[in-house]
Amino acid sequence: MARRRNVIGGAGSNINLKKTTIELTEEQYFFLKEKVLELQKQNQKASIVSIIRDLVEKDRQEWAKEKKEKRR
């Protein structure tokens, strides 16, 4: 479940952050870890967390798109 919350950063600015918690089976975890390591080799500066975040967000968008198309 994703939640948005405001966090006060430096100099009193508001920054929107999204916290996502996912539950994975052991098989899903190792698949995801392999995928992350593959992608990290392509982009040396990317962190594992940022790659996982991008993969989760992409999957979430595809799921929402499929759900929307089914409603039509």
C-alpha positions as CSV (number, residue, x, y, z in Angstrom):
1,M,0.0,0.0,0.0
2,A,1.4,3.4,-1.0
3,R,0.9,6.5,1.2
4,R,1.9,10.0,0.5
5,R,3.2,12.2,3.3
6,N,4.8,15.5,3.6
7,V,8.2,15.7,5.2
8,I,9.8,19.0,6.1
9,G,13.2,19.2,4.4
10,G,15.9,21.8,4.7
11,A,14.8,25.5,4.9
12,G,11.2,24.6,5.6
13,S,10.4,23.2,2.1
14,N,7.8,20.4,1.7
15,I,8.8,17.3,-0.1
16,N,6.3,14.7,-1.1
17,L,7.4,11.1,-0.4
18,K,5.7,7.9,-1.2
19,K,6.3,4.9,1.1
20,T,5.6,1.5,-0.5
21,T,5.7,-1.8,1.3
22,I,5.6,-5.0,-0.7
23,E,5.5,-8.7,0.4
24,L,7.5,-11.1,-1.8
25,T,7.9,-14.8,-1.8
26,E,11.4,-16.1,-1.7
27,E,11.2,-16.9,-5.4
28,Q,10.0,-13.4,-6.3
29,Y,12.7,-11.9,-4.1
30,F,15.5,-13.7,-6.0
31,F,14.0,-12.9,-9.4
32,L,13.8,-9.3,-8.4
33,K,17.4,-9.3,-7.1
34,E,18.7,-10.8,-10.3
35,K,16.8,-8.2,-12.4
36,V,18.2,-5.4,-10.2
37,L,21.7,-6.6,-10.5
38,E,21.3,-6.8,-14.3
39,L,20.0,-3.3,-14.5
40,Q,22.6,-2.0,-12.1
41,K,25.4,-3.3,-14.4
42,Q,23.8,-1.1,-17.2
43,N,23.6,2.0,-14.9
44,Q,26.5,2.0,-12.5
45,K,25.2,5.0,-10.5
46,A,21.8,3.6,-9.8
47,S,21.2,2.2,-6.3
48,I,19.4,-1.1,-5.8
49,V,16.6,0.7,-4.0
50,S,16.0,3.2,-6.8
51,I,15.9,0.4,-9.4
52,I,13.4,-1.6,-7.3
53,R,11.3,1.5,-6.8
54,D,11.3,2.0,-10.6
55,L,10.4,-1.6,-11.3
56,V,7.5,-1.5,-8.8
57,E,6.2,1.8,-10.1
58,K,6.3,0.5,-13.7
59,D,4.5,-2.7,-12.7
60,R,1.9,-0.7,-10.8
61,Q,1.3,1.5,-13.9
62,E,0.9,-1.5,-16.2
63,W,-1.5,-3.1,-13.7
64,A,-3.6,0.1,-13.5
65,K,-3.7,0.4,-17.3
66,E,-4.9,-3.3,-17.6
67,K,-7.5,-2.7,-14.9
68,K,-8.8,0.4,-16.7
69,E,-9.0,-1.4,-20.1
70,K,-11.0,-4.3,-18.5
71,R,-13.6,-1.8,-17.3
72,R,-14.3,-0.7,-20.9
